[in-house]
């Protein structure tokens, strides 16, 4: 089983880690996402159709396939973050962080005192980590925050330099909304491109990981070439929907659309 320590070592070497996104409440779907080269699967509790019981089964399925389970939590609340980590997630992505104080709140929720505020009850985390000491269980999990608003972009330097923060994750659609643009993954507007670049450069200066959500492998490779290291290139619900549309169009002799020619993204 890969672990947060494996991911940390990859990032420290400057490696790019590609991953998958799970929105469907299915352990089997999560298993199917772990193809060779998938270094992590993010279980989405914010916008996915997933509850706590689903998380437990999905984390176990992802681990069994040799990948790392992480999770986007619904909100920047200490009890939600701690409960997710106690269930065995090896990292969290915390949405809607706009300043240093909010970033610090997310970090402290992941760490035990005196570094943080997490209470001790690693009911499943202790099993999958084979440890019960607070250094391993508290300092091991990865803490990423999402910058999704004008305010967050404005405060990017203070967010990126938050002590204990492992990285910043860009959701292009959420960021677009925050900038007053249509919520798409592949954005060409200069303001959006500049915001993404500002986030990336702030991460580089702070020595933390820049992550991003992509529409597919081709875009993911482009972001890797720019310096992003945690890159989501596939999503279960999108793959299922795009694949179904493509195959029925072919069966009806309508052919695949140009957007579908490159695969199920």
Backbone bond lengths (Angstrom), bond angles and torsions (degrees), N, CA, C in turn:
res aa  C-N    CA-C-N  psi(-1)  N-CA   C-N-CA  omega(-1)  CA-C   N-CA-C  phi
1 X - - - 1.459 - - 1.521 109.97 -
2 X 1.316 116.19 132.55 1.451 119.90 174.56 1.527 109.07 -77.39
3 X 1.308 116.98 154.71 1.452 120.36 -175.58 1.523 110.38 -136.52
4 X 1.358 113.49 175.50 1.460 117.12 177.68 1.529 111.41 -59.71
5 X 1.336 116.85 -30.35 1.467 118.74 179.10 1.523 110.32 -65.75
6 X 1.348 117.57 -36.71 1.459 120.57 175.90 1.519 111.10 -62.74
7 X 1.336 115.98 -42.78 1.461 119.66 179.64 1.524 110.86 -64.96
8 X 1.319 116.71 -43.39 1.463 119.74 178.97 1.528 110.72 -59.15
9 X 1.315 115.42 -43.78 1.464 119.38 179.80 1.526 110.59 -63.62
10 X 1.320 117.00 -38.43 1.466 120.58 177.60 1.520 110.69 -62.43
11 X 1.328 115.78 -45.90 1.465 119.46 -179.74 1.522 111.47 -64.93
12 X 1.319 116.51 -40.03 1.469 120.36 -179.73 1.523 111.46 -64.33
13 X 1.334 116.33 -30.61 1.468 120.29 176.47 1.528 111.93 -78.32
14 X 1.327 115.82 -10.39 1.461 119.86 -176.65 1.510 113.42 87.44
15 X 1.334 117.30 12.71 1.459 121.20 -179.40 1.524 111.41 -70.71
16 X 1.310 115.09 155.88 1.464 122.35 171.03 1.521 108.11 -97.59
17 X 1.338 116.38 133.08 1.459 121.49 177.43 1.524 108.10 -115.06
18 X 1.322 115.78 117.90 1.466 121.13 177.63 1.527 109.26 -92.37
19 X 1.327 115.34 148.05 1.451 118.20 -177.33 1.509 113.35 -146.92
20 X 1.340 113.31 -177.59 1.459 122.30 -177.11 1.522 109.94 -124.73
21 X 1.317 115.32 163.07 1.468 122.50 -176.77 1.522 108.61 -125.49
22 X 1.320 116.66 129.38 1.466 121.45 -179.60 1.518 110.40 -111.57
23 X 1.317 116.39 117.66 1.457 122.63 175.29 1.524 111.77 -108.57
24 X 1.329 116.79 -17.28 1.462 121.73 -177.10 1.527 110.59 -91.03
25 X 1.322 118.38 138.05 1.468 121.46 -178.09 1.521 111.93 -79.65
26 X 1.331 116.17 70.29 1.459 120.66 -174.74 1.518 110.93 -146.62
27 X 1.326 116.39 120.19 1.458 120.43 175.85 1.524 110.86 -65.63
28 X 1.323 116.59 -36.21 1.460 119.56 -179.71 1.526 110.69 -67.48
29 X 1.330 116.81 -41.02 1.463 119.37 176.44 1.520 110.52 -60.80
30 X 1.333 116.57 -40.08 1.464 120.07 178.03 1.524 110.72 -63.19
31 X 1.332 117.20 -40.67 1.464 120.81 176.73 1.521 111.03 -59.57
32 X 1.321 116.10 -43.65 1.455 120.46 -176.93 1.528 112.30 -65.27
33 X 1.320 116.55 -24.14 1.450 120.41 -178.71 1.531 112.01 -74.05
34 X 1.332 117.34 -20.66 1.467 120.33 -174.20 1.523 110.18 -85.04
35 X 1.324 114.55 77.71 1.459 120.93 172.12 1.522 108.60 -84.90
36 X 1.328 117.86 163.66 1.470 119.21 175.19 1.526 110.85 -54.07
37 X 1.315 116.68 132.11 1.453 120.82 -178.96 1.511 114.25 98.47
38 X 1.333 117.81 -10.04 1.459 121.44 177.12 1.523 108.17 -85.71
39 X 1.330 116.63 106.24 1.454 120.79 -174.33 1.508 114.17 -84.05
40 X 1.325 117.58 -19.24 1.468 121.10 178.60 1.521 108.96 -154.48
41 X 1.319 115.41 158.27 1.460 121.92 170.01 1.521 107.02 -128.84
42 X 1.328 115.95 125.63 1.459 120.77 179.65 1.520 109.57 -96.69
43 X 1.310 115.99 119.77 1.461 122.84 177.59 1.531 107.29 -88.68
44 X 1.321 116.05 117.15 1.463 121.24 -170.60 1.525 111.58 -92.18
45 X 1.328 115.02 102.60 1.458 119.98 177.05 1.530 112.64 -87.30
46 X 1.319 117.07 -11.52 1.457 119.03 -178.53 1.527 111.73 -80.86
47 X 1.331 116.49 -56.35 1.463 120.00 -178.13 1.529 112.72 -113.37
48 X 1.328 117.90 -8.33 1.450 120.04 175.39 1.517 110.95 -76.29
49 X 1.329 115.84 166.32 1.469 121.62 -178.34 1.523 110.26 -92.89
50 X 1.321 116.01 53.12 1.460 122.13 -164.76 1.519 110.74 -125.88
51 X 1.344 116.49 130.51 1.460 120.12 175.08 1.533 109.57 -109.74
52 X 1.338 116.01 -176.26 1.463 120.03 -172.10 1.527 112.46 -64.30
53 X 1.323 116.63 -40.34 1.459 119.67 178.05 1.520 112.14 -62.28
54 X 1.330 115.95 -39.66 1.465 119.59 176.29 1.527 110.68 -61.27
55 X 1.338 116.34 -41.23 1.462 120.65 -179.19 1.519 111.42 -56.42
56 X 1.320 116.49 -46.22 1.464 120.13 -178.14 1.523 111.55 -55.86
57 X 1.335 116.09 -49.15 1.459 120.57 -178.87 1.524 111.21 -67.23
58 X 1.322 117.01 -38.04 1.459 120.47 -178.32 1.522 111.79 -70.52
59 X 1.338 117.33 -40.42 1.464 119.93 176.75 1.527 110.22 -58.71
60 X 1.327 116.39 -45.42 1.467 120.61 -178.85 1.525 111.02 -63.65
61 X 1.328 116.98 -40.48 1.465 120.66 -179.15 1.527 110.84 -66.10
62 X 1.317 117.05 -40.86 1.463 121.47 179.63 1.525 110.31 -65.33
63 X 1.331 116.71 -44.65 1.467 121.40 178.32 1.526 111.01 -60.20
64 X 1.332 115.65 -43.11 1.468 120.21 -176.96 1.526 112.06 -62.79
65 X 1.329 115.95 -26.52 1.458 120.52 179.33 1.528 112.38 -89.86
66 X 1.353 116.64 1.17 1.448 120.05 173.71 1.508 115.63 90.14
67 X 1.348 116.86 16.14 1.450 120.08 177.87 1.528 109.88 -112.10
68 X 1.326 116.76 178.29 1.459 122.21 -176.86 1.525 110.05 -106.08
69 X 1.338 118.45 122.41 1.463 120.17 175.71 1.520 111.71 -84.51
70 X 1.326 115.91 124.85 1.453 121.15 170.21 1.521 106.71 -124.32
71 X 1.319 117.89 174.52 1.460 119.14 -176.56 1.516 111.33 -149.32
72 X 1.340 115.10 137.72 1.459 118.62 167.15 1.523 107.07 -86.21
73 X 1.322 115.23 119.78 1.467 120.61 -178.22 1.523 109.30 -81.04
74 X 1.337 118.09 160.65 1.459 120.00 -177.01 1.524 114.43 -67.47
75 X 1.333 117.06 -30.65 1.462 120.66 -175.92 1.519 109.66 -161.04
76 X 1.309 115.81 166.77 1.464 122.24 179.50 1.527 109.60 -82.17
77 X 1.326 114.66 69.71 1.467 122.26 179.54 1.519 108.46 -123.38
78 X 1.325 116.26 130.13 1.465 120.85 -174.14 1.515 112.48 -56.84
79 X 1.320 117.56 -41.16 1.470 119.07 -175.80 1.521 111.10 -69.61
80 X 1.339 118.56 -33.09 1.461 121.13 177.61 1.528 110.65 -69.38
81 X 1.317 116.11 -41.98 1.462 120.62 179.69 1.529 110.33 -65.49
82 X 1.330 117.16 -47.40 1.461 121.07 -178.66 1.526 111.26 -63.35
83 X 1.329 116.91 -41.61 1.466 120.23 -179.05 1.527 110.90 -64.01
84 X 1.322 115.92 -37.34 1.465 120.41 177.97 1.524 111.10 -66.92
85 X 1.328 116.87 -42.76 1.461 120.23 178.49 1.524 111.41 -68.82
86 X 1.323 117.21 -37.88 1.461 120.30 177.71 1.526 111.31 -62.15
87 X 1.340 116.90 -28.98 1.463 121.35 179.53 1.520 112.47 -77.20
88 X 1.331 117.35 -9.79 1.454 119.74 175.91 1.513 115.96 114.67
89 X 1.339 118.16 1.60 1.465 118.75 173.62 1.525 108.37 -62.17
90 X 1.312 116.89 139.58 1.454 120.70 -178.00 1.523 112.47 -99.51
91 X 1.314 115.25 10.71 1.447 121.35 175.02 1.509 109.43 -178.93
92 X 1.326 115.77 158.23 1.460 120.76 177.14 1.521 109.95 -128.92
93 X 1.328 114.43 150.46 1.459 122.61 169.48 1.520 106.05 -114.92
94 X 1.313 116.31 120.23 1.461 122.20 -173.07 1.526 109.25 -105.23
95 X 1.329 118.71 121.58 1.463 120.52 -174.96 1.521 113.79 -80.06
96 X 1.349 114.10 162.92 1.463 123.75 168.66 1.535 114.12 52.56
97 X 1.311 114.82 58.45 1.464 120.38 175.46 1.524 108.33 -104.16
98 X 1.321 116.93 124.18 1.457 122.04 -171.22 1.524 115.08 -113.47
99 X 1.346 117.89 -12.37 1.459 119.07 -175.76 1.525 110.27 -158.33
100 X 1.327 116.39 177.33 1.455 121.98 -178.10 1.535 111.54 -61.18
101 X 1.320 117.74 -41.97 1.461 120.65 -177.36 1.527 111.07 -61.68
102 X 1.331 117.06 -41.15 1.458 119.90 179.64 1.523 111.40 -70.97
103 X 1.331 117.29 -36.44 1.464 120.43 176.09 1.523 110.33 -64.96
104 X 1.329 116.83 -42.34 1.458 120.80 179.14 1.520 111.15 -64.00
105 X 1.330 116.27 -36.11 1.460 120.46 177.14 1.527 111.01 -60.58
106 X 1.323 116.61 -41.49 1.464 120.82 178.86 1.519 111.08 -65.61
107 X 1.333 116.39 -44.83 1.463 120.16 -180.00 1.524 110.65 -61.94
108 X 1.319 117.40 -46.09 1.463 121.17 -177.73 1.525 112.09 -63.84
109 X 1.326 116.99 -29.56 1.464 120.08 177.86 1.527 111.95 -68.21
110 X 1.339 116.30 -23.06 1.466 120.92 -179.92 1.527 112.65 -87.39
111 X 1.331 117.67 -19.97 1.463 122.15 -170.99 1.525 111.43 -110.31
112 X 1.328 115.27 148.22 1.464 120.85 176.26 1.531 110.07 -83.17
113 X 1.327 117.35 158.01 1.466 120.38 174.84 1.537 110.29 -56.52
114 X 1.327 117.99 145.48 1.467 126.87 8.34 1.523 114.14 -89.11
115 X 1.353 118.35 -3.70 1.462 119.94 -178.82 1.527 112.60 -75.43
116 X 1.345 116.23 -24.28 1.452 118.98 -175.53 1.508 113.19 -149.49
117 X 1.329 116.14 -158.51 1.469 121.64 -173.78 1.529 112.31 -124.65
118 X 1.323 117.11 6.27 1.464 120.36 -176.42 1.530 110.45 -66.11
119 X 1.321 116.60 131.22 1.458 120.41 176.76 1.522 109.47 -83.27
120 X 1.331 116.27 158.19 1.463 120.69 -171.77 1.521 110.94 -92.86
121 X 1.325 115.11 116.96 1.455 121.92 176.99 1.507 110.46 -173.90
122 X 1.346 117.29 56.07 1.469 121.69 -173.57 1.529 111.93 -78.34
123 X 1.301 116.67 62.94 1.463 122.24 -168.72 1.528 112.86 -54.07
124 X 1.317 118.24 -42.27 1.466 120.53 176.87 1.521 111.65 -109.00
125 X 1.315 117.21 -28.59 1.463 120.56 179.91 1.517 111.35 -58.56
126 X 1.335 117.54 -37.33 1.459 121.03 179.85 1.521 111.16 -65.61
127 X 1.321 116.63 -31.97 1.466 121.09 -179.48 1.524 110.16 -72.26
128 X 1.324 116.90 -50.56 1.459 119.47 -175.18 1.528 111.87 -73.83
129 X 1.337 117.27 -24.29 1.463 120.35 178.12 1.523 112.59 -92.94
130 X 1.333 116.54 -7.92 1.468 121.97 -177.59 1.522 110.51 52.06
131 X 1.337 115.63 42.82 1.462 120.59 -178.93 1.518 109.63 -154.93
132 X 1.329 115.56 153.79 1.457 120.18 174.24 1.529 112.18 -129.64
133 X 1.333 116.87 2.03 1.461 118.81 -179.98 1.529 109.82 -79.75
134 X 1.304 115.25 146.80 1.461 120.30 -174.31 1.531 112.97 -70.80
135 X 1.329 117.90 -23.64 1.460 119.21 177.09 1.528 110.55 -65.14
136 X 1.323 116.17 -49.49 1.468 119.90 -179.43 1.522 111.08 -67.31
137 X 1.315 116.69 -49.52 1.456 120.84 -174.71 1.530 112.77 -73.33
138 X 1.318 116.44 -29.39 1.454 119.12 -177.18 1.512 113.95 -91.23
139 X 1.331 116.71 -38.24 1.457 119.74 -176.26 1.523 113.09 -94.25
140 X 1.319 116.54 -10.78 1.455 119.44 -178.62 1.517 115.34 -75.26
141 X 1.340 118.68 -49.33 1.464 119.73 -175.71 1.526 113.04 -57.85
142 X 1.310 115.93 143.36 1.451 122.28 -179.90 1.524 110.57 -83.12
143 X 1.315 116.36 138.72 1.461 121.78 178.37 1.522 109.48 -119.64
144 X 1.333 115.74 111.01 1.454 122.72 174.68 1.523 108.95 -112.78
145 X 1.311 117.25 146.38 1.455 121.27 173.44 1.521 108.68 -121.06
146 X 1.323 115.56 156.37 1.456 121.75 178.06 1.519 110.09 -104.45
147 X 1.316 116.21 133.31 1.463 122.73 173.18 1.524 106.76 -105.96
148 X 1.340 116.68 116.44 1.459 120.71 -168.18 1.522 114.06 -132.63
149 X 1.324 118.08 6.70 1.459 120.84 -174.89 1.530 110.69 -135.34
150 X 1.333 115.38 167.12 1.459 119.95 174.39 1.527 110.72 -58.96
151 X 1.328 115.22 -41.44 1.459 119.91 179.79 1.524 110.63 -60.30
152 X 1.339 115.72 -44.13 1.452 119.36 179.71 1.517 112.46 -62.87
153 X 1.328 116.87 -42.60 1.463 120.60 178.72 1.528 109.82 -64.43
154 X 1.328 116.42 -40.92 1.467 120.53 178.14 1.526 111.39 -60.24
155 X 1.334 116.15 -35.82 1.468 121.49 -177.21 1.521 113.12 -98.36
156 X 1.330 117.07 20.71 1.462 120.27 -169.62 1.530 112.69 -61.80
157 X 1.313 118.20 -34.80 1.469 119.66 -178.52 1.523 110.90 -66.19
158 X 1.321 117.57 -43.69 1.458 119.33 -179.02 1.519 111.40 -71.65
159 X 1.321 117.54 -30.47 1.467 120.06 176.30 1.527 109.84 -68.65
160 X 1.324 116.26 -48.33 1.467 121.10 -175.54 1.518 112.59 -62.89
161 X 1.312 117.42 -28.00 1.467 120.61 -178.15 1.530 112.58 -95.83
162 X 1.321 117.41 14.45 1.462 120.75 176.87 1.531 109.52 -63.51
163 X 1.317 119.36 124.69 1.467 121.35 -179.88 1.533 111.80 -57.45
164 X 1.314 116.55 132.26 1.446 121.38 176.82 1.512 115.39 87.94
165 X 1.319 117.87 -8.67 1.463 120.75 179.30 1.525 109.56 -75.79
166 X 1.340 116.77 133.64 1.458 120.77 -178.51 1.520 113.31 -90.52
167 X 1.331 116.96 -27.80 1.455 117.38 -178.70 1.512 112.80 -178.92
168 X 1.320 114.72 172.88 1.461 123.12 176.26 1.518 108.09 -121.24
169 X 1.327 115.72 133.36 1.460 121.61 -177.34 1.526 109.26 -112.28
170 X 1.319 116.08 127.49 1.459 121.55 -179.82 1.520 110.24 -97.08
171 X 1.332 115.83 123.27 1.452 121.87 167.08 1.519 106.78 -100.76
172 X 1.330 118.72 101.53 1.471 119.94 -173.15 1.519 114.24 -56.05
173 X 1.330 117.93 -36.92 1.463 120.06 -179.51 1.525 110.87 -68.95
174 X 1.336 116.45 -43.96 1.460 119.70 178.04 1.529 110.87 -64.46
175 X 1.317 116.41 -41.08 1.455 120.07 178.23 1.522 110.50 -63.46
176 X 1.323 116.70 -39.43 1.467 120.27 178.06 1.528 110.89 -60.09
177 X 1.314 116.32 -45.32 1.467 119.67 177.48 1.522 110.85 -58.63
178 X 1.311 116.24 -42.98 1.457 120.91 179.94 1.511 112.83 -63.54
179 X 1.334 116.33 -23.35 1.461 121.24 179.19 1.523 112.19 -97.89
180 X 1.330 116.40 4.52 1.456 120.54 179.54 1.516 114.18 81.30
181 X 1.345 117.24 23.60 1.459 122.56 -178.98 1.519 110.69 -111.55
182 X 1.321 116.36 167.46 1.459 121.19 177.35 1.528 109.21 -65.93
183 X 1.350 118.13 140.67 1.470 121.23 -174.61 1.525 113.76 -82.83
184 X 1.322 116.03 82.44 1.458 121.87 175.90 1.524 109.64 -118.18
185 X 1.348 115.85 161.98 1.462 119.74 178.79 1.521 112.05 -78.70
186 X 1.323 117.18 -44.36 1.460 121.00 -177.91 1.523 109.31 -96.26
187 X 1.313 115.77 100.50 1.461 121.43 -174.71 1.531 110.57 -108.20
188 X 1.328 115.76 132.32 1.454 120.62 -179.46 1.524 112.59 -105.72
189 X 1.341 117.40 -9.74 1.459 119.39 -177.00 1.528 110.89 -62.38
190 X 1.325 117.43 134.97 1.473 121.01 -177.94 1.522 113.51 -55.85
191 X 1.330 118.24 -38.67 1.458 120.42 -178.73 1.521 111.24 -63.00
192 X 1.319 116.06 -39.68 1.463 120.84 179.19 1.524 110.04 -68.40
193 X 1.331 116.36 -46.49 1.466 120.23 179.62 1.525 111.04 -59.55
194 X 1.323 116.86 -38.64 1.452 120.36 -179.85 1.516 110.98 -68.18
195 X 1.339 116.97 -40.13 1.464 120.42 179.23 1.528 110.78 -62.98
196 X 1.340 116.49 -42.98 1.464 120.15 177.85 1.526 110.38 -62.33
197 X 1.313 116.26 -42.04 1.459 120.80 178.73 1.527 111.20 -64.43
198 X 1.328 117.11 -40.46 1.467 120.91 178.47 1.529 111.10 -61.82
199 X 1.325 116.28 -40.83 1.467 120.45 178.86 1.522 110.49 -65.98
200 X 1.321 116.31 -45.60 1.463 120.84 179.66 1.528 111.12 -59.43
201 X 1.307 116.96 -47.35 1.463 120.10 -177.35 1.522 111.62 -67.01
202 X 1.329 117.30 -36.33 1.465 120.15 177.10 1.522 110.66 -63.45
203 X 1.335 116.46 -39.77 1.463 120.25 177.53 1.524 110.86 -63.84
204 X 1.311 116.95 -42.73 1.462 120.47 179.62 1.525 110.82 -62.18
205 X 1.330 116.55 -43.84 1.463 119.54 -178.93 1.528 111.38 -65.26
206 X 1.344 115.95 -34.80 1.461 119.85 -178.12 1.523 112.77 -84.77
207 X 1.324 117.00 -8.75 1.459 120.49 -179.42 1.513 113.78 73.38
208 X 1.340 116.96 29.48 1.461 121.09 177.14 1.524 109.38 -115.46
209 X 1.317 116.31 173.45 1.460 122.29 -173.80 1.527 110.82 -87.20
210 X 1.318 115.86 135.51 1.462 121.54 172.05 1.524 108.56 -99.60
211 X 1.338 116.36 128.25 1.450 121.65 179.17 1.513 110.78 -122.42
212 X 1.328 116.68 159.47 1.459 119.64 -178.14 1.526 111.16 -158.43
213 X 1.320 115.51 152.27 1.464 123.88 175.15 1.520 107.82 -94.60
214 X 1.340 117.36 136.32 1.459 121.54 -177.27 1.525 111.27 -126.38
215 X 1.323 115.02 164.79 1.464 120.27 178.33 1.521 112.09 -84.55
216 X 1.326 117.60 -11.76 1.452 119.38 -179.38 1.520 111.61 172.45
217 X 1.317 115.00 -177.46 1.455 120.92 -175.21 1.513 114.14 -64.59
218 X 1.339 117.26 -36.66 1.459 119.60 -178.79 1.526 110.79 -63.60
219 X 1.340 115.57 -46.68 1.464 119.58 178.25 1.525 110.66 -66.19
220 X 1.333 115.85 -38.18 1.458 120.02 178.99 1.509 112.27 -59.52
221 X 1.319 117.16 -41.42 1.466 121.18 177.71 1.522 110.76 -62.52
222 X 1.323 116.92 -38.80 1.461 120.58 178.65 1.525 111.09 -63.22
223 X 1.329 116.02 -42.16 1.460 119.31 178.50 1.528 111.32 -68.40
224 X 1.327 117.23 -35.54 1.462 120.27 176.82 1.525 110.57 -61.94
225 X 1.314 116.13 -40.60 1.458 120.59 179.30 1.530 111.75 -64.45
226 X 1.327 116.49 -24.93 1.466 120.77 179.35 1.533 112.57 -82.77
227 X 1.342 116.20 -20.48 1.450 118.94 178.08 1.515 115.91 125.07
228 X 1.333 118.09 0.75 1.461 119.92 173.69 1.529 108.86 -70.92
229 X 1.339 115.88 146.00 1.465 119.77 -176.01 1.519 114.30 -118.87
230 X 1.321 118.50 -25.85 1.464 122.73 177.85 1.521 106.59 -112.72
231 X 1.330 116.71 104.37 1.460 120.40 -167.53 1.527 110.52 -129.00
232 X 1.321 115.83 117.04 1.459 121.58 177.82 1.521 109.18 -88.63
233 X 1.330 116.97 121.76 1.466 120.47 -175.14 1.522 113.50 -116.81
234 X 1.338 118.12 -11.51 1.464 120.07 178.84 1.526 110.39 -137.35
235 X 1.334 115.70 148.34 1.455 122.39 178.96 1.516 108.28 -137.66
236 X 1.323 116.95 131.48 1.463 120.49 -171.68 1.526 113.16 -57.98
237 X 1.317 118.17 -48.64 1.463 120.84 -176.77 1.519 111.65 -65.60
238 X 1.332 116.83 -37.45 1.463 120.50 179.42 1.525 111.19 -69.24
239 X 1.337 116.84 -41.23 1.458 120.62 177.77 1.519 111.72 -61.32
240 X 1.316 116.22 -44.52 1.462 121.27 -178.41 1.523 111.02 -64.17
241 X 1.325 116.32 -46.84 1.453 120.38 -178.39 1.521 111.94 -66.39
242 X 1.338 116.57 -45.77 1.462 119.86 -178.77 1.521 111.46 -66.37
243 X 1.340 116.77 -40.40 1.455 119.86 179.37 1.515 112.11 -64.66
244 X 1.334 116.97 -41.68 1.461 120.95 178.73 1.525 110.95 -63.33
245 X 1.337 116.44 -45.19 1.467 119.79 -179.96 1.521 111.29 -63.08
246 X 1.306 115.57 -42.63 1.464 119.66 -177.45 1.525 111.22 -63.44
247 X 1.328 116.47 -48.74 1.468 119.07 -175.05 1.520 112.52 -68.46
248 X 1.331 118.71 -35.43 1.464 119.43 179.06 1.523 110.15 -71.58
249 X 1.331 117.93 -33.75 1.461 120.09 175.94 1.532 110.50 -64.55
250 X 1.312 116.79 -40.81 1.465 120.52 178.24 1.523 110.10 -65.10
251 X 1.342 117.62 -42.40 1.461 121.34 179.39 1.526 111.73 -62.95
252 X 1.322 116.50 -32.57 1.465 121.00 179.69 1.527 112.11 -87.86
253 X 1.351 116.48 10.88 1.460 122.77 -179.97 1.520 112.55 60.42
254 X 1.317 116.17 29.81 1.462 119.91 177.47 1.530 111.32 -97.28
255 X 1.328 116.23 -14.37 1.451 120.48 179.37 1.517 112.69 74.26
256 X 1.316 116.07 162.63 1.451 121.11 178.22 1.521 109.69 -78.01
257 X 1.303 116.58 145.83 1.458 121.37 176.19 1.537 108.54 -73.12
258 X 1.338 117.08 159.93 1.478 118.89 178.62 1.516 112.81 -54.18
259 X 1.331 116.68 -36.12 1.457 119.57 -179.13 1.531 112.03 -68.10
260 X 1.345 115.94 -22.96 1.458 120.25 -177.55 1.528 112.48 -92.98
261 X 1.308 117.88 -9.69 1.457 120.21 -175.35 1.519 112.72 -60.79
262 X 1.350 116.21 -30.62 1.456 119.30 -175.86 1.500 114.48 -84.70
263 X 1.326 118.88 -4.78 1.453 119.90 179.25 1.510 111.92 129.38
264 X 1.317 116.45 -172.94 1.456 122.79 -174.70 1.513 110.44 -89.76
265 X 1.311 117.09 78.58 1.456 120.53 179.58 1.505 111.41 -114.72
